[in-house]
Each structure stands twice: as structure tokens, then as C-alpha cells.
Amino acid sequence: MMDVPWPDEPPVLGPGQTFGSMTDTIADAVLTRPIGLGWLAGLAIGMGLVAILMAAVTYLFLIGVGIWGINIPVGWGFAIINFVWWIGIGHAGTLISAILLLLKQTWRNSINRFAEAMTLFAVACAGMFPLLHMGRPWLAYWMFPYPSSMGVWPQFRSPLVWDVFAVSTYATISAVFWYVGLVPDFATMREKASHPLTKKVYGILGLGWRGSARHWKRYEALYILLAGIATPLVLSVHTVVSFDFAISIVPGWHTTIFPPYFVAGAIYSGFAMVLVLAIPIRHYYHLESMITMRHLQNSAKIMLATGLIVAYGYFFEAFIAFYSGSTYERFMMQNRWFGPYAVFYWSLILLNLVIPQVLWVPKIRANTAWLFLISLVILVGMWLERFIIIITSLSRDFLPSSWGHYVATRWDYAIFFGTIGFFAAAIFIFIRIMPAISIFEMRTLLPEAEVKAK
Amino acid sequence: MNHAPLSPAIYGILAEFDSSTDLVYAARAAYAAGYRKMDAYSPFPIEEASEAIGFHKTRVPLIVLLGGLLGGLSGFGLQYWINVISYPLNIGGKPYDSWPAFIVPTFEMTILFAGLAGVFGMFALNGLPMPYHPLFNVDRFSDVTRDKFFLCVEAADPQFDLVDTQRFMESLKPLSISEVPH
């Protein structure tokens, strides 16, 4: 399974690197690089959106979810669309850090750190929505099984309760996996930092790591085991998210294809977000010799593959709708194609299925501007997919007399764009205070790292 | 070698090397010479280094397994106790012990406990966090987080002798040799 490059493929690591030079390049981007105007502007935009988010959430808590476009029959709306979209984006980070580690795809070593950070921030954005959607978010702890004075417990036969367990476990394991990976790098930062306060902070975070062979042995054993348990975990998370739909009897939701199709879609949008972050980061921080074209091309190929699985999902949704012989399923599909939301459905097909096919062309995979644009297109497409699944099915289910129409309000948009700002601001802060590339794992990529016979 | 003091004034002798290969060969030589209380230090994991100093097995996988078992059992036990014993509630005629519905939280609890047990177990076995360590007294040792490799033979080793051990370590042709004060 080793990743052997073709003769004309770009390398995983640029030429002329040493242990020291890689350490300096990655650490100096945090420690000595002056704060640039571009970074400040990016952070300002992110924080501006966070301010809008705070205002919208405050208003939401004062008035209630009635400020959103949701109403019966469409009770889920933007909150659940955004929840599924964000949690899906997070999945690529775990895929890169865990599954590619198990498959010995060492090219992942330069992108796993910020992909894991992306996972954490995406899960944080995702986690906000169910809480905000609750109506009474101050009672959110009712979701957890605790011995309450009311004597009642969560309903464990409900996929919504499964989701609480899946998402909170995912957030916890992602956070510890990320931190464990950071400890040896914090030790590097501790030794490289010149300001006493910075030294102290990195020193505390680094836990006094000293690179002992005994420590490394236990560390590596744990790291591979964490990857081993994170792999079924990440697959379970979007499976459970899809159960929120598949276990109901709503037309268009009650299908067995949902779990694999949701997981593939999650990885699809997640890699799109990885590229949206990696392309500017490698450019502005001059990391082209570590995040090479190879990484971008491999990510593009994974997007292409998962995009085809998603396409298969769309095809079978349509096929089964007619093959099932169920009037409601058939109507659901006709409603998607020709109903009030048809323009969203066909945009979804265009953005998610048609346009990404240009990734078959090697020249486009080798062009960062194209990759960036296509990744944005896929992110929008995957958001539309969740919109179509949730809104078309809920707005017109069984009885025409109880049909409705969903229109999002400005508060829906404010909170959605607010979380995008939160995500962006978190990423901007992350790349200034932590090594955005795993330094110790990059060192293992050098040929000198191997023990040779003498 | 009975002239070595019982509580030596130093922590050990530290030799610096330029490559992982040199470190592993030096560690093997030290092990062959009979030293046991020693450790190799490197900027990235080197499988051969822990083998060379005679550290073959770690209990981390066992801790992860036990954590996973505990998590799975407590996850399922919690749901069973709630639904069958504490508050039996007839939901659509389903059995109280609807075990297939309990699989997802059981699985998630297994993963959660296995992961947390592993992380805390690994740090505990490694004795981390440890803000102070005698090795940090050696200035050159800071490069262990960058591009240098170190072998430290500890004074606690029964075979340790200030003069002999130092001579032995010089024979390994290191970049530098330092005494590590407490």
C-alpha cells in the first residue's frame, strides 16, 4: 500500500530539506514571522462574522426559534442542514490523520495537523446548531443520562440520542488525538521560543516531553491505536447522522443507502475544505516544499472518487424512488426535479456532480487556482445536497393538505455565515499559535531518519 | 568497581550523536557492554532505538483494551439498567431490553473509554507531565527537539562508574559528552 510516485509525479517533500530546516520553516511561521496585514484582515472578517453570530444568537435566545424560517411541517431547516454540513467537513481531518496513517500513506504527514484542527473547529460549528435548535438550549444537559430529580432518562431507542453520543465522542477523541500529536511539537516550540512567556506556555503544553525512546515507543503504540479506534468512529459518526433521517419514515429519508452515501459525501466536502485551507496556507507561509502538488493532487483524486460514490447515491435515490412502487417516494423524486425547490436540485447536480468531473484532467489537478475554485463549488454543492434532503422531503410529505413551504430568514443566514466566520477566525488564530504542520512526523519523511546498516 | 558512590552526584553521562544510525549503534554497544539503566533520546520516533536499549514491550495496548471493555460494558449496562430496571417504559410495544437500539451508544462509549484510557495511560506510564528533568540542565540537550540524538547512561546503573563509563562513551565517537547534574 506504499504510495509509490510515478516518474513524472511531484515529490512528497521538496529537495534540500534537513531536520533543522524543516523545524525552522514550520516553527518560524509561528514564532518569528511578523503579523501580516493579510492575516489581520482575514481575522477581522472572521471576527466580524462572529460578532454577527453573537448578535443573532442573543436575539434567538431572547425571542426563540420563531425568528428562523422553520415551522410545521418544516421543523428542521437551516439548523440541521448546517449541522450535517459542518460535521461532514470535519470527517476529512480524521480520515487524513487516522485512516491514511493506518494505510501507511506517509504523504499525509504534512497535512494532518491542520486537517485535524479543521475537524475540531468544524465539529464546534456543527455542535452549535442542535443546541441553538433546541428552543430551550439552557436545558441541553437533558440529553445526557444523569440521575435527575425527575426520574426520567433519555430515550435510547432514538437516533437523536445516538447522535449525542456519537458527536460528543467524536469531538473528544478528535481533540485528544490532535493534542497527543502536538505534544512533541510543543516541546520543539518550547526550545525554539525566545520570549520567556511564550517559552513557559509551550513548556506547559509540551508536558516536559524529552524524546525518550521509552516514551516514543508508548507514544507510537498509542498513536496507532488511536488511529485504529478513530477509523470506525469517524465512519460511525456520519452513519449515525444519516440514521437521524433513515430511521424515520419520511419519503426520501427512509433508505438504506444513506449511511455509506452520507459518509462519502462527508469525505467529499471535507477534502474540499482541506484544499480551500491548504492552498492559501502553503502559498502565504511558503510551505510549498512540504505541502507539495502531490498532496493537492492526491486530495483531488480522493474528491473525485468520493464524488462518484455520491453520484451513485443520487442515482440510486432516483432509481429506488420509482422501482419501489411507493407513490410517496415517486412523488418525492418528481418534487425534487420539478417542484418549488427544483432550481436547488439542479444546481446541486451541476455543482456536485457535473463540474467536479473536470478533475479527471491532470492539468486541472495540477493548477491550484482551479483546485481552489472546484473545492468551493463542491462545498456549496454539498450544502445544497443537505438542503434538498431536508427541505424537499419535509415540506411535501404525505398529505397535500399539510404541505408547506420553507424560506430561510435573515437570522438563519446570520447564524450560518456567523459559523463560517467562527471557523475562519479559529483557523487564522490556530496557524499563528501552533505549528500548522506536524514537525516530528515531517522529520520521519527524510531519508536520514532511517537507521542504516554500518 | 566498588568505588562508585552510593548516591552519585550526577544523573548520568550524556553523549550526543548526529544521526539516528549512530544513536542506535551506540545504544546497542552500551547494551552489549552490560548497561541497562539508560535511555536514547531523539527528535522523532525510532523503532530500533527502543529495541537497542532493551525496551521491547509496552502496556499501552492492554490499557486501551481494558478501557474499551469498561466503556462498552458500562455503556450497555447503563442503557439496560435504565430501560429494564430503573424506568421500564413501553415504547411502541418494543421489548424493554431493545439491545439492537443500544448498540450505537455502546460502541461510542467503547471508543471514548478506550481512547481516553490510552491517552491518560500513555502519559502516566511516561511520567508526563514532568516539568523538570535533570537532562534539561544540559544546554546541548535542547537540540533533541530539533536534529540531534542523545544516549544517556544513568548513574543509577549498577555498572556505572564516572571514569570507566565516560571512557566507554568516548569510544562510541559521539559529537560531545556531558555530565548531567541533578
Interface residues (C-beta under 8 A of the other chain):
Chain A: T18 F19 G20 T23 P145 G151 V152 W153 Q155 F156 R157 P159 V161 W162 F165 A166 T169 T172 I173 V176 F177 V180 V183 P184 A187 T188 R190 E191 K192 G203 I204 L207 G208 W209 R210 G211 S212 A213 R214 H215 W216 K217 R218 Y219 E220 A221 L222 L225 L226 I229 A230 P232 L233 S236 V240 F243 F440 E441 R443 T444 E448 A449 E450 V451 K452 K454
Chain B: S19 S20 T21 V24 Y25 A27 D39 A40 Y41 S42 P43 F44 P45 I46 E47 E48 A49 S50 A52 I53 F55 T58 V60 P61 V64 G68 L78 Q79 I82 N83 S86 Y87 I91 K94 S98 A101 F102 V104 P105 F107 E108 M109 I111 L112 A114 G115 L116 G118 V119 G121 M122 F123 L125 N126 L128 P129 M130 P131 Y132 H133 L135 F136 F141 S142 D143 V144 T145 R146 D147
